[in-house]
Amino acid sequence: MKFRNFDELMGLVKDKPNRIVVPGANNEEVMEAIKMGLEHRIISGGILIGPKASVEAAAAKAGVKTSLFELVDKTDPADMTNTAVDMIKACKGDFLVKGMVDTKFYMKSILRKEIGAVAEGTIMSHFVLFELPAKYNKLFVVTDAAIMIKPTLEDKVKIINNAVAVMRLLGVETPNVSVVCPVEKVNPKIPSTLDAEALVKMSREGKIANAVVEGPYDIYITFSKELAAEKGIKGAVVPGAVDIALLPDLDSANPVYKCLSFFGEGMKSATIVAGANFPVILPSRTDSPRTKLHSMALASFLKSQAGVCA
């Protein structure tokens, strides 16, 4: 990993002239994150889209100078998101930051065929990078907590590939992937364990490249080598060294993501969309301004590594 924690990441992206594009900028939390981004010098301005009077009111409350931004007066959510994605595609901004717009409009705008954001045969997936220093010794990823509702086995391969591609840009050449399930033994009555078995086999056969995939593992085994040993797991690479935790579906991944965010001691996180050919930030509406700030920092770093609109 090219940085060990979010403080190091913030240092790496400081003083880069990033322009953000925010559909639904009439939101106090995202405006607070914008203020923090300006103060930390990881963004320099951008385009704020939404009802102009409401955007100006939110900016004034947060102490954001609107003179640094282009304000685009829009009231329809779909129009906001379409305009934002068009501006990113035209390289008028560096990355998308979701404001007060519904995720379905946000994703639909990105997935428009004419935008070409996703290569044929691939998908977009949610990628959350966590730092939990009180419990775990390095940054790790939880996926997919927001986009793929009930991923098939084929979808899970694509989710892994997306997460691995991002981690490789972050400097982890061969990420360790845990296929997280309720139990660590294959059980025909628990479909996620059957998928885990199949994914591990694919990895061993080289059908999933640039990663070590193991499972089915429960949460304890995933994050603790000692607990894995207690449960009889021997000769494994991933336990206690996981980089990517693949959860079975939205029903499991989203609560895990929110539990870590709410209860995690010293928790820091960043949320983006993996699989798109330009940086997209996809936080929950209830994520803190700091999470949105770290998401901007991560998007900035990925942009610099991938050379998008450079």
Backbone torsions as a table, in degrees:
resi	resn	phi	psi	omega
1	MET	NA	135.3	-176.6
2	LYS	-78.3	-6.2	171.6
3	PHE	-147.9	148.6	-174.8
4	ARG	-94.4	-18.1	-177.5
5	ASN	-159.0	176.2	-176.5
6	PHE	-71.3	-27.6	176.1
7	ASP	-62.9	-42.3	177.5
8	GLU	-65.9	-40.2	177.6
9	LEU	-59.1	-45.2	-179.6
10	MET	-59.0	-38.0	178.7
11	GLY	-67.0	-34.3	-177.6
12	LEU	-71.5	-27.0	-175.9
13	VAL	-106.2	5.2	179.9
14	LYS	-64.7	141.9	176.2
15	ASP	67.6	24.9	171.8
16	LYS	-95.0	135.7	-173.0
17	PRO	-80.6	61.0	-177.6
18	ASN	-80.3	136.2	175.1
19	ARG	-110.1	120.8	179.8
20	ILE	-93.1	154.2	174.1
21	VAL	-122.9	121.0	-171.9
22	VAL	-121.3	102.8	170.4
23	PRO	-78.3	134.4	-176.0
24	GLY	75.8	45.0	-176.6
25	ALA	-75.1	-1.9	177.5
26	ASN	-82.5	60.4	-174.4
27	ASN	-143.7	124.7	-174.1
28	GLU	-65.5	-38.8	-177.8
29	GLU	-66.1	-45.1	-179.6
30	VAL	-68.9	-33.0	178.1
31	MET	-67.7	-35.4	175.9
32	GLU	-65.0	-39.5	176.9
33	ALA	-64.7	-38.5	177.2
34	ILE	-62.2	-43.9	177.6
35	LYS	-58.1	-44.7	179.2
36	MET	-64.7	-38.1	178.1
37	GLY	-63.7	-39.5	176.5
38	LEU	-67.8	-42.3	179.9
39	GLU	-64.2	-37.7	179.7
40	HIS	-85.9	-0.7	176.8
41	ARG	59.8	40.7	173.5
42	ILE	-104.7	-10.1	169.3
43	ILE	-133.6	157.0	-177.6
44	SER	-118.9	-10.9	-177.6
45	GLY	161.0	-151.8	178.2
46	GLY	147.0	-151.4	-174.5
47	ILE	-128.1	124.6	179.2
48	LEU	-109.2	122.9	-174.3
49	ILE	-116.6	130.2	179.6
50	GLY	158.7	-176.8	175.8
51	PRO	-60.3	116.5	-168.0
52	LYS	-53.9	-46.8	-177.5
53	ALA	-62.9	-40.4	179.5
54	SER	-69.5	-38.3	177.2
55	VAL	-63.0	-45.2	179.9
56	GLU	-63.9	-37.5	179.5
57	ALA	-67.0	-42.8	178.6
58	ALA	-65.0	-39.7	178.7
59	ALA	-64.9	-43.2	-179.7
60	ALA	-62.9	-41.3	-179.8
61	LYS	-64.5	-36.6	-179.3
62	ALA	-84.3	-13.6	-177.7
63	GLY	82.1	31.4	179.5
64	VAL	-97.2	130.0	178.6
65	LYS	-78.7	112.1	-178.9
66	THR	-70.5	-13.4	177.8
67	SER	-64.1	-19.1	178.9
68	LEU	-81.5	-8.0	-171.9
69	PHE	-126.7	153.5	167.1
70	GLU	-88.2	128.0	178.7
71	LEU	-101.5	125.8	179.1
72	VAL	-113.8	116.8	-174.5
73	ASP	-81.9	107.0	178.4
74	LYS	-138.2	147.2	177.8
75	THR	-119.2	-24.8	-178.9
76	ASP	-83.3	125.0	-176.2
77	PRO	-57.1	-43.8	-179.7
78	ALA	-65.1	-37.7	177.5
79	ASP	-65.3	-39.9	177.3
80	MET	-59.2	-50.9	-174.8
81	THR	-70.2	-38.9	177.6
82	ASN	-61.7	-44.1	179.3
83	THR	-62.1	-42.7	-179.2
84	ALA	-62.0	-46.8	-178.9
85	VAL	-66.2	-39.4	176.9
86	ASP	-58.7	-39.6	-179.1
87	MET	-69.1	-37.8	175.8
88	ILE	-64.4	-46.1	-178.7
89	LYS	-60.9	-33.0	178.9
90	ALA	-84.2	6.9	-179.7
91	CYS	60.7	31.1	174.0
92	LYS	-87.0	-8.3	175.3
93	GLY	-147.5	166.7	-174.8
94	ASP	-98.5	-35.1	175.5
95	PHE	-158.5	156.6	-178.9
96	LEU	-85.3	138.8	172.2
97	VAL	-125.0	118.7	-177.7
98	LYS	-72.5	125.3	174.9
99	GLY	-101.8	-135.9	-176.4
100	MET	-88.9	67.8	173.8
101	VAL	-134.2	149.8	180.0
102	ASP	-68.2	141.7	-178.6
103	THR	-56.9	-34.6	-177.0
104	LYS	-63.3	-37.3	177.1
105	PHE	-70.3	-42.0	-179.3
106	TYR	-57.7	-51.6	-176.8
107	MET	-69.5	-39.5	-179.6
108	LYS	-61.0	-39.0	179.3
109	SER	-65.9	-40.9	179.9
110	ILE	-66.9	-35.2	-174.6
111	LEU	-84.7	0.7	176.9
112	ARG	-55.3	134.4	-174.2
113	LYS	-57.4	-39.1	-176.9
114	GLU	-68.5	-18.2	178.9
115	ILE	-77.0	-35.2	178.3
116	GLY	64.4	35.4	-176.0
117	ALA	-75.6	-22.8	-175.5
118	VAL	-125.4	128.2	179.9
119	ALA	-64.9	148.0	-179.5
120	GLU	-59.2	134.7	179.6
121	GLY	86.7	0.2	178.9
122	THR	-115.1	176.0	179.9
123	ILE	-134.1	169.2	168.3
124	MET	-101.8	147.6	179.2
125	SER	-144.3	160.8	-177.2
126	HIS	-87.0	136.6	-174.4
127	PHE	-131.8	114.9	178.8
128	VAL	-115.2	120.0	176.9
129	LEU	-97.0	121.6	-176.7
130	PHE	-110.5	145.0	166.1
131	GLU	-122.0	118.7	179.4
132	LEU	-131.3	73.9	-170.7
133	PRO	-61.3	-25.4	-179.3
134	ALA	-74.5	-18.8	-173.6
135	LYS	-122.9	-22.4	-173.4
136	TYR	-144.5	149.3	-166.9
137	ASN	-91.4	1.4	178.0
138	LYS	-156.9	170.6	176.5
139	LEU	-68.4	145.4	178.8
140	PHE	-146.0	164.9	-174.8
141	VAL	-114.7	141.1	168.1
142	VAL	-115.0	132.6	-179.4
143	THR	-151.0	145.4	-4.0
144	ASP	-109.7	119.7	-172.5
145	ALA	-103.1	9.0	-174.8
146	ALA	-150.9	-22.6	-170.6
147	ILE	-109.7	-58.4	-176.7
148	MET	-83.2	115.0	-173.1
149	ILE	-76.1	-52.3	-178.2
150	LYS	-136.1	74.4	-173.5
151	PRO	-64.9	137.7	173.4
152	THR	-77.3	175.0	175.8
153	LEU	-58.3	-43.6	177.9
154	GLU	-61.5	-41.3	177.4
155	ASP	-61.5	-40.8	-178.0
156	LYS	-63.9	-35.6	174.5
157	VAL	-60.3	-43.9	-179.2
158	LYS	-68.4	-36.6	176.9
159	ILE	-64.2	-43.8	176.5
160	ILE	-60.2	-47.4	-178.9
161	ASN	-59.3	-41.4	177.7
162	ASN	-61.0	-48.1	-178.1
163	ALA	-65.3	-40.5	178.6
164	VAL	-62.8	-42.4	-180.0
165	ALA	-60.3	-42.2	178.3
166	VAL	-66.7	-44.5	-179.1
167	MET	-62.7	-34.7	177.3
168	ARG	-66.4	-36.4	174.1
169	LEU	-64.8	-29.0	178.7
170	LEU	-83.8	-3.2	174.5
171	GLY	105.5	4.2	177.4
172	VAL	-97.7	101.1	-170.9
173	GLU	-67.7	-39.7	-178.7
174	THR	-131.9	84.3	-175.8
175	PRO	-66.4	147.4	173.3
176	ASN	-88.8	124.3	-176.6
177	VAL	-114.2	125.7	172.7
178	SER	-104.5	125.3	173.5
179	VAL	-87.6	101.1	-170.5
180	VAL	-82.7	132.4	-179.4
181	CYS	-138.6	171.2	177.6
182	PRO	-67.2	-28.1	-177.3
183	VAL	-135.0	165.6	-176.3
184	GLU	-100.4	5.4	178.1
185	LYS	-118.1	143.5	179.4
186	VAL	-67.4	127.9	-178.4
187	ASN	-133.4	117.7	-178.7
188	PRO	-56.7	-21.3	179.7
189	LYS	-85.2	-7.1	178.5
190	ILE	-118.2	94.7	-173.1
191	PRO	-54.3	-33.9	-178.0
192	SER	-62.0	-30.8	179.0
193	THR	-72.1	-31.8	176.1
194	LEU	-67.9	-41.1	175.5
195	ASP	-62.2	-41.7	179.1
196	ALA	-59.2	-46.7	179.4
197	GLU	-58.5	-44.1	-179.5
198	ALA	-66.5	-39.8	-179.9
199	LEU	-66.0	-40.0	177.6
200	VAL	-63.2	-42.6	178.6
201	LYS	-62.2	-44.3	177.9
202	MET	-58.9	-41.6	179.7
203	SER	-62.8	-44.9	179.9
204	ARG	-64.2	-30.5	179.9
205	GLU	-85.9	0.6	178.8
206	GLY	81.3	11.5	179.7
207	LYS	-81.3	-16.1	169.6
208	ILE	-117.7	111.5	-170.4
209	ALA	-93.2	158.7	170.7
210	ASN	60.8	32.2	179.9
211	ALA	-155.6	154.6	169.2
212	VAL	-105.5	115.3	-176.5
213	VAL	-111.1	123.8	179.1
214	GLU	-133.4	156.1	178.9
215	GLY	154.1	-179.1	-2.8
216	PRO	-69.6	135.7	176.9
217	TYR	-125.9	142.9	170.9
218	ASP	-83.5	-179.9	-177.4
219	ILE	-62.7	-41.2	-178.9
220	TYR	-59.9	-49.2	-179.6
221	ILE	-63.6	-41.6	-177.4
222	THR	-55.5	-44.2	-171.1
223	PHE	-105.0	-0.6	-177.2
224	SER	-140.0	116.7	175.7
225	LYS	-64.5	-35.9	-178.6
226	GLU	-67.5	-45.0	179.6
227	LEU	-68.8	-31.2	175.3
228	ALA	-62.9	-42.7	178.7
229	ALA	-63.3	-40.4	177.8
230	GLU	-60.5	-31.3	-179.0
231	LYS	-91.7	9.0	174.1
232	GLY	85.4	14.4	177.8
233	ILE	-83.9	118.8	-177.0
234	LYS	-124.8	146.6	175.6
235	GLY	68.6	18.2	-178.6
236	ALA	-91.6	154.5	-179.2
237	VAL	-98.0	-38.1	-167.7
238	VAL	-75.0	-41.7	-175.0
239	PRO	-54.0	128.1	-179.3
240	GLY	74.8	1.3	179.9
241	ALA	-136.8	21.7	-175.0
242	VAL	-68.3	140.9	173.5
243	ASP	-106.3	-35.0	-176.7
244	ILE	-131.3	122.1	175.0
245	ALA	-103.8	110.9	178.3
246	LEU	-91.7	115.1	179.1
247	LEU	-90.1	157.3	-172.9
248	PRO	-63.3	-41.6	-174.4
249	ASP	-164.8	-178.8	-178.8
250	LEU	-63.1	-35.9	-179.6
251	ASP	-58.9	-31.4	179.6
252	SER	-97.2	-42.1	-172.9
253	ALA	-69.2	-41.3	-177.0
254	ASN	-65.7	-45.3	175.5
255	PRO	-62.4	-37.0	177.8
256	VAL	-62.9	-46.2	178.4
257	TYR	-57.4	-46.2	-177.5
258	LYS	-74.1	-32.9	175.9
259	CYS	-65.2	-45.2	177.4
260	LEU	-61.6	-40.9	-179.1
261	SER	-66.6	-37.7	-174.7
262	PHE	-84.5	-42.3	-172.5
263	PHE	-102.0	-15.5	-172.6
264	GLY	-64.8	122.4	179.7
265	GLU	-68.5	122.5	-179.8
266	GLY	69.2	20.2	-174.2
267	MET	-63.3	135.5	168.0
268	LYS	-132.8	147.2	-178.1
269	SER	-153.7	164.8	173.9
270	ALA	-142.6	139.0	-177.2
271	THR	-125.3	127.5	179.2
272	ILE	-137.2	174.6	172.2
273	VAL	-101.1	126.5	175.0
274	ALA	-97.0	146.1	177.4
275	GLY	104.6	-14.8	175.9
276	ALA	-87.8	155.3	-177.7
277	ASN	-92.2	15.0	168.5
278	PHE	-146.1	154.5	-174.6
279	PRO	-67.6	131.1	180.0
280	VAL	-131.4	126.3	178.3
281	ILE	-98.0	130.1	-178.0
282	LEU	-133.1	73.2	176.0
283	PRO	-81.9	161.6	169.6
284	SER	-72.5	151.6	179.0
285	ARG	-60.7	-24.6	-179.0
286	THR	-95.5	0.5	174.8
287	ASP	-64.4	148.7	-176.8
288	SER	-70.0	157.7	173.0
289	PRO	-55.2	-33.2	179.6
290	ARG	-66.5	-38.4	176.1
291	THR	-63.4	-40.4	177.4
292	LYS	-65.2	-37.8	176.3
293	LEU	-62.0	-48.5	179.5
294	HIS	-64.3	-31.7	177.0
295	SER	-66.3	-39.4	175.8
296	MET	-64.2	-40.2	178.9
297	ALA	-63.5	-43.0	179.2
298	LEU	-65.2	-43.0	177.8
299	ALA	-61.1	-40.0	178.2
300	SER	-62.7	-44.4	-179.9
301	PHE	-63.6	-45.0	-179.3
302	LEU	-64.3	-38.7	176.5
303	LYS	-59.2	-43.4	-178.9
304	SER	-66.9	-33.4	-179.3
305	GLN	-76.3	-37.2	-176.8
306	ALA	-88.3	-16.7	179.3
307	GLY	71.8	31.9	-179.7
308	VAL	-71.8	127.8	179.7
309	CYS	51.0	34.5	-177.3
310	ALA	-74.5	NA	NA
